[in-house]
Amino acid sequence: MFNVEMYKESRLENYELVKKQLQALLHGEKNQVANLSNASALLNQFLDRINWVGFYLMDTNEELVLGPFQGLPACIRIPLGKGVCGTAARNKETVRVDDVNQFPGHIACDAKSQSEIVIPLLKEGQLIGVLDIDSPEKNRFDELDQEKLEEFVTILLEYI
């Protein structure tokens, strides 16, 4: 029988492990591209049931541009306020979408994506980009994912 508490505990342990791995991987390195590349690769290896993970970075005051990622080719530019990434960037807050088909203005780079979580990258109050993760399953991301991915981003920001 499936034990929800054991599953949650296991996920907590795994998130703690991936945060430690991130710190070890990025220790001593300040190059933004290298660190974002390794962070996306680490999450791609760690997270199950996802089909895209990567970063969009501020290019102008009006749009995000594709950064390091793992997955199929993606949209290159996203205006602030458009889609899940643009909304998270404009509002400077995490956006978790259980069904992207119900999100007004969703940008479908991969038709297989069904749910999404986007976490803004804020350094000293300034938006530098977003972490975007897509899943081919609806309702893939929950409160635990959001909390632990926000902690992951906090660690990452120390190295970029």
Secondary structure, 3 states (H helix, E strand, C coil): CCCHHHHHHHHHHHHHHHHHHHHHHHCCCCCHHHHHHHHHHHHHHHCCCCCEEEEEEECCCCEEEEEEEEECCCCCEEECCCHHHHHHHHHCCCEEECCHHHCCCCCCCCCCCCEEEEEEEEECCEEEEEEEEEECCCCCCCHHHHHHHHHHHHHHHCCC
